[in-house]
Structures are given as C-alpha cells and as structure tokens.
Amino acid sequence: MAEEIPDYYVDSTQMSTTPYGVAISIGRTPAHHSGPTPAIPEQLAVVRMSLEHAKVIAMLLRKQLKSYERANGEIPLPPELYTSLGVAREDWSL
C-alpha cells in the first residue's frame, strides 16, 4: 500500500539560505492561545532545495498569484505587513 502524502494547512513560515540551498520550515500556530507571550508555532515540516529550484518555485508562485488576482481582484494585505517584511506594495503591482 502506498504511503499517504502529508497534507498541511500552514500559517507560519521561516526561511534561510546558504550558498548551497534554501530551507523552508512550515508550521501552524495553536488554534486557541492565551497569555502574554506570542504563540509558538508547531513545526510541521522542513523543505530543502537548491537555490535554483527555489528561484523557479518563486517565479511560478508569483505567476500563479498574479493570474489569480487578474481574474479575481487583488488579494488584500494589511499595509503594516509590507513594512514589517521590508517590501514595497508597488513591488507586487500588476
């Protein structure tokens, strides 16, 4: 019997690069968190790939999202998110 492929919903991502590749950790924050400190996401998986593969995936994901936005309208993001990521909203313009 074939091994089941994991299927995750994630809302937490961390990335790091080296001269040899990219590592992307994906996780999920707890559904109900209370307390004075931020919730610590549960790490679900780490995906590693070459820099070249990561660049191709980034280009394909951008192309896919742009196509979606052309058909359905802009995916709204809070302005402070752009600031916290250090990117300009105009960098995403159609």
N, CA, C and O atoms as a DFTB+ gen file, in Angstrom:
376 C
 N C O
     1  1       0.841      -1.184       0.000
     2  2       0.000       0.000       0.000
     3  2       0.887       1.250       0.000
     4  3       1.858       1.320       0.754
     5  1       0.564       2.214      -0.826
     6  2       1.362       3.430      -0.934
     7  2       1.282       4.248       0.348
     8  3       0.245       4.296       1.011
     9  1       2.406       4.893       0.686
    10  2       2.448       5.760       1.866
    11  2       1.613       7.013       1.590
    12  3       1.681       7.591       0.505
    13  1       0.827       7.419       2.583
    14  2      -0.014       8.600       2.432
    15  2       0.858       9.855       2.399
    16  3       1.805       9.990       3.173
    17  1       0.523      10.761       1.498
    18  2       1.249      12.023       1.383
    19  2       0.678      13.002       2.403
    20  3      -0.535      13.210       2.437
    21  1       1.529      13.613       3.241
    22  2       1.024      14.582       4.223
    23  2       0.352      15.772       3.533
    24  3       0.786      16.214       2.469
    25  1      -0.701      16.275       4.149
    26  2      -1.437      17.422       3.629
    27  2      -1.600      18.390       4.797
    28  3      -2.290      18.078       5.768
    29  1      -0.958      19.583       4.710
    30  2      -0.941      20.520       5.830
    31  2      -1.548      21.853       5.446
    32  3      -1.414      22.302       4.307
    33  1      -2.223      22.491       6.409
    34  2      -2.525      23.920       6.326
    35  2      -1.485      24.585       7.210
    36  3      -1.298      24.184       8.358
    37  1      -0.807      25.599       6.686
    38  2       0.213      26.282       7.479
    39  2      -0.045      27.781       7.517
    40  3      -0.590      28.354       6.574
    41  1       0.351      28.402       8.611
    42  2       0.249      29.854       8.732
    43  2       1.525      30.448       9.337
    44  3       1.534      31.584       9.812
    45  1       2.586      29.667       9.309
    46  2       3.878      30.112       9.827
    47  2       4.964      29.588       8.899
    48  3       4.975      28.409       8.547
    49  1       5.876      30.472       8.505
    50  2       6.952      30.087       7.604
    51  2       8.244      30.759       8.035
    52  3       8.257      31.941       8.378
    53  1       9.315      30.007       8.015
    54  2      10.657      30.560       8.242
    55  2      11.531      30.076       7.102
    56  3      11.424      28.928       6.673
    57  1      12.405      30.959       6.606
    58  2      13.295      30.593       5.511
    59  2      14.715      30.974       5.844
    60  3      14.972      31.972       6.518
    61  1      15.638      30.157       5.356
    62  2      17.054      30.511       5.451
    63  2      17.745      30.035       4.188
    64  3      17.351      29.037       3.584
    65  1      18.779      30.761       3.800
    66  2      19.541      30.394       2.614
    67  2      21.011      30.266       2.972
    68  3      21.508      30.915       3.892
    69  1      21.682      29.423       2.231
    70  2      23.132      29.270       2.313
    71  2      23.637      29.305       0.876
    72  3      22.824      29.343      -0.048
    73  1      24.930      29.292       0.658
    74  2      25.429      29.244      -0.721
    75  2      25.004      27.966      -1.452
    76  3      25.122      27.886      -2.674
    77  1      24.516      26.981      -0.722
    78  2      24.192      25.684      -1.311
    79  2      22.699      25.398      -1.434
    80  3      22.313      24.473      -2.149
    81  1      21.855      26.167      -0.756
    82  2      20.438      25.864      -0.842
    83  2      19.566      26.710       0.054
    84  3      20.018      27.656       0.699
    85  1      18.291      26.335       0.073
    86  2      17.260      27.020       0.847
    87  2      16.571      26.002       1.748
    88  3      16.306      24.872       1.336
    89  1      16.288      26.411       2.975
    90  2      15.484      25.591       3.881
    91  2      14.248      26.404       4.265
    92  3      14.352      27.557       4.685
    93  1      13.090      25.791       4.117
    94  2      11.829      26.440       4.466
    95  2      11.141      25.578       5.514
    96  3      10.799      24.423       5.261
    97  1      10.942      26.162       6.706
    98  2      10.207      25.478       7.773
    99  2       8.774      25.978       7.738
   100  3       8.529      27.184       7.708
   101  1       7.831      25.050       7.742
   102  2       6.426      25.435       7.746
   103  2       5.780      24.943       9.026
   104  3       6.111      23.872       9.534
   105  1       4.849      25.742       9.543
   106  2       4.216      25.386      10.803
   107  2       2.823      25.952      10.911
   108  3       2.301      26.579       9.989
   109  1       2.241      25.711      12.062
   110  2       0.856      26.133      12.329
   111  2       0.793      26.643      13.755
   112  3       1.280      25.996      14.682
   113  1       0.179      27.823      13.923
   114  2       0.035      28.369      15.265
   115  2      -1.134      27.686      15.967
   116  3      -2.062      27.216      15.308
   117  1      -1.099      27.629      17.287
   118  2      -2.191      26.990      18.026
   119  2      -3.524      27.693      17.742
   120  3      -3.567      28.907      17.541
   121  1      -4.600      26.917      17.728
   122  2      -5.928      27.464      17.438
   123  2      -6.385      28.440      18.516
   124  3      -7.017      29.451      18.210
   125  1      -6.072      28.147      19.767
   126  2      -6.522      28.985      20.880
   127  2      -5.332      29.254      21.786
   128  3      -4.850      28.371      22.494
   129  1      -4.880      30.483      21.743
   130  2      -3.714      30.849      22.555
   131  2      -4.114      31.963      23.510
   132  3      -4.787      32.921      23.131
   133  1      -3.695      31.818      24.727
   134  2      -3.904      32.900      25.692
   135  2      -2.599      33.077      26.449
   136  3      -1.816      32.139      26.597
   137  1      -2.386      34.259      26.910
   138  2      -1.172      34.526      27.652
   139  2      -0.462      35.743      27.100
   140  3      -0.781      36.226      26.014
   141  1       0.500      36.231      27.854
   142  2       1.169      37.479      27.481
   143  2       2.209      37.316      26.363
   144  3       2.581      38.306      25.732
   145  1       2.678      36.113      26.110
   146  2       3.703      35.920      25.089
   147  2       3.074      35.423      23.787
   148  3       2.020      34.787      23.811
   149  1       3.712      35.710      22.659
   150  2       3.171      35.226      21.381
   151  2       3.134      33.700      21.342
   152  3       3.941      33.029      21.984
   153  1       2.190      33.170      20.583
   154  2       2.079      31.720      20.426
   155  2       3.274      31.195      19.641
   156  3       3.735      31.836      18.697
   157  1       3.767      30.044      20.031
   158  2       4.874      29.413      19.323
   159  2       4.285      28.399      18.348
   160  3       3.586      27.472      18.757
   161  1       4.575      28.580      17.036
   162  2       4.005      27.657      16.048
   163  2       4.561      26.244      16.207
   164  3       5.711      26.051      16.602
   165  1       3.731      25.282      15.897
   166  2       4.141      23.888      15.848
   167  2       4.813      23.668      14.490
   168  3       4.200      23.910      13.450
   169  1       6.063      23.212      14.493
   170  2       6.753      22.963      13.232
   171  2       6.256      21.656      12.640
   172  3       6.295      20.616      13.297
   173  1       5.786      21.710      11.393
   174  2       5.207      20.542      10.737
   175  2       6.175      19.863       9.771
   176  3       6.193      18.637       9.664
   177  1       6.975      20.659       9.073
   178  2       7.877      20.080       8.076
   179  2       8.964      21.077       7.718
   180  3       8.813      22.284       7.913
   181  1      10.051      20.556       7.196
   182  2      11.126      21.365       6.625
   183  2      11.317      20.895       5.189
   184  3      11.454      19.701       4.920
   185  1      11.324      21.855       4.276
   186  2      11.548      21.560       2.860
   187  2      12.886      22.181       2.484
   188  3      13.113      23.368       2.716
   189  1      13.771      21.376       1.904
   190  2      15.080      21.859       1.478
   191  2      15.193      21.717      -0.033
   192  3      14.706      20.748      -0.615
   193  1      15.844      22.699      -0.665
   194  2      16.024      22.644      -2.116
   195  2      17.198      23.508      -2.533
   196  3      17.710      24.307      -1.749
   197  1      17.616      23.337      -3.773
   198  2      18.697      24.153      -4.309
   199  2      18.214      25.593      -4.479
   200  3      17.013      25.855      -4.530
   201  1      19.158      26.512      -4.566
   202  2      18.812      27.913      -4.817
   203  2      18.092      28.060      -6.156
   204  3      17.150      28.842      -6.284
   205  1      18.543      27.304      -7.142
   206  2      17.922      27.375      -8.464
   207  2      16.470      26.910      -8.425
   208  3      15.592      27.543      -9.012
   209  1      16.225      25.812      -7.738
   210  2      14.860      25.296      -7.627
   211  2      13.976      26.297      -6.877
   212  3      12.834      26.536      -7.271
   213  1      14.501      26.877      -5.804
   214  2      13.737      27.861      -5.036
   215  2      13.369      29.061      -5.897
   216  3      12.260      29.585      -5.798
   217  1      14.300      29.496      -6.741
   218  2      14.024      30.643      -7.609
   219  2      12.922      30.311      -8.608
   220  3      12.035      31.131      -8.848
   221  1      12.971      29.124      -9.190
   222  2      11.926      28.703     -10.140
   223  2      10.576      28.633      -9.434
   224  3       9.574      29.094      -9.979
   225  1      10.534      28.065      -8.232
   226  2       9.274      27.986      -7.486
   227  2       8.748      29.386      -7.179
   228  3       7.546      29.629      -7.291
   229  1       9.631      30.310      -6.792
   230  2       9.211      31.684      -6.507
   231  2       8.607      32.331      -7.757
   232  3       7.585      33.011      -7.668
   233  1       9.227      32.124      -8.908
   234  2       8.701      32.698     -10.151
   235  2       7.346      32.089     -10.506
   236  3       6.429      32.805     -10.908
   237  1       7.220      30.779     -10.360
   238  2       5.954      30.117     -10.690
   239  2       4.840      30.504      -9.717
   240  3       3.698      30.695     -10.133
   241  1       5.160      30.622      -8.433
   242  2       4.153      31.026      -7.450
   243  2       3.689      32.453      -7.724
   244  3       2.492      32.737      -7.669
   245  1       4.629      33.353      -8.020
   246  2       4.258      34.735      -8.347
   247  2       3.353      34.761      -9.579
   248  3       2.341      35.462      -9.592
   249  1       3.715      33.999     -10.611
   250  2       2.909      33.941     -11.836
   251  2       1.497      33.451     -11.529
   252  3       0.521      34.010     -12.029
   253  1       1.389      32.413     -10.712
   254  2       0.092      31.841     -10.353
   255  2      -0.766      32.846      -9.583
   256  3      -1.954      33.004      -9.867
   257  1      -0.158      33.525      -8.607
   258  2      -0.903      34.500      -7.805
   259  2      -1.320      35.708      -8.642
   260  3      -2.430      36.218      -8.481
   261  1      -0.438      36.171      -9.536
   262  2      -0.785      37.294     -10.408
   263  2      -1.974      36.920     -11.303
   264  3      -2.880      37.728     -11.504
   265  1      -1.966      35.714     -11.828
   266  2      -3.068      35.250     -12.660
   267  2      -4.368      35.229     -11.859
   268  3      -5.414      35.650     -12.353
   269  1      -4.299      34.744     -10.639
   270  2      -5.482      34.714      -9.764
   271  2      -5.996      36.138      -9.536
   272  3      -7.198      36.385      -9.630
   273  1      -5.088      37.076      -9.237
   274  2      -5.512      38.450      -8.963
   275  2      -6.100      39.126     -10.196
   276  3      -7.052      39.898     -10.081
   277  1      -5.550      38.846     -11.366
   278  2      -6.123      39.427     -12.584
   279  2      -7.574      38.956     -12.772
   280  3      -8.427      39.720     -13.222
   281  1      -7.836      37.716     -12.430
   282  2      -9.174      37.155     -12.606
   283  2     -10.127      37.508     -11.474
   284  3     -11.335      37.596     -11.694
   285  1      -9.603      37.714     -10.258
   286  2     -10.472      37.839      -9.079
   287  2     -10.282      39.105      -8.258
   288  3     -11.024      39.320      -7.300
   289  1      -9.330      39.936      -8.594
   290  2      -9.043      41.127      -7.807
   291  2      -7.885      40.888      -6.857
   292  3      -7.504      39.753      -6.571
   293  1      -7.342      41.989      -6.383
   294  2      -6.160      41.928      -5.520
   295  2      -6.434      41.174      -4.219
   296  3      -7.490      41.333      -3.606
   297  1      -5.489      40.371      -3.817
   298  2      -5.542      39.702      -2.514
   299  2      -5.128      40.751      -1.490
   300  3      -3.979      41.193      -1.500
   301  1      -6.042      41.162      -0.600
   302  2      -5.732      42.258       0.317
   303  2      -4.755      41.836       1.417
   304  3      -4.872      40.760       2.004
   305  1      -3.792      42.718       1.675
   306  2      -2.852      42.544       2.790
   307  2      -2.802      43.845       3.573
   308  3      -2.897      44.919       2.979
   309  1      -2.656      43.776       4.893
   310  2      -2.566      44.998       5.691
   311  2      -1.296      45.779       5.331
   312  3      -0.238      45.175       5.154
   313  1      -1.384      47.105       5.222
   314  2      -0.218      47.915       4.864
   315  2       0.992      47.678       5.776
   316  3       2.135      47.699       5.319
   317  1       0.728      47.453       7.073
   318  2       1.847      47.247       8.003
   319  2       2.617      45.953       7.720
   320  3       3.770      45.812       8.129
   321  1       1.984      45.019       7.027
   322  2       2.670      43.784       6.673
   323  2       3.810      44.064       5.700
   324  3       4.907      43.526       5.850
   325  1       3.546      44.913       4.695
   326  2       4.600      45.278       3.755
   327  2       5.779      45.896       4.487
   328  3       6.933      45.571       4.208
   329  1       5.486      46.789       5.425
   330  2       6.534      47.447       6.199
   331  2       7.319      46.436       7.015
   332  3       8.550      46.475       7.028
   333  1       6.628      45.532       7.695
   334  2       7.320      44.561       8.547
   335  2       8.185      43.602       7.731
   336  3       9.183      43.088       8.236
   337  1       7.811      43.356       6.468
   338  2       8.597      42.479       5.605
   339  2       9.704      43.223       4.865
   340  3      10.579      42.609       4.254
   341  1       9.654      44.564       4.929
   342  2      10.667      45.362       4.246
   343  2      10.503      45.376       2.737
   344  3      11.487      45.459       2.002
   345  1       9.250      45.295       2.268
   346  2       8.973      45.353       0.831
   347  2       7.949      46.443       0.565
   348  3       7.158      46.797       1.439
   349  1       7.975      46.967      -0.647
   350  2       7.019      47.994      -1.039
   351  2       5.810      47.339      -1.700
   352  3       5.952      46.354      -2.425
   353  1       4.647      47.873      -1.455
   354  2       3.432      47.361      -2.065
   355  2       3.538      47.411      -3.585
   356  3       3.009      46.544      -4.281
   357  1       4.221      48.427      -4.089
   358  2       4.385      48.602      -5.534
   359  2       5.184      47.452      -6.154
   360  3       5.061      47.197      -7.352
   361  1       5.992      46.762      -5.365
   362  2       6.765      45.636      -5.880
   363  2       5.854      44.500      -6.348
   364  3       6.279      43.633      -7.111
   365  1       4.611      44.510      -5.891
   366  2       3.685      43.443      -6.231
   367  2       2.732      43.866      -7.347
   368  3       1.952      43.043      -7.825
   369  1       2.775      45.109      -7.766
   370  2       1.806      45.639      -8.734
   371  2       1.663      44.764      -9.965
   372  3       2.622      44.151     -10.433
   373  1       0.425      44.723     -10.483
   374  2       0.162      44.030     -11.742
   375  2       0.812      44.829     -12.830
   376  3       0.737      44.455     -14.000
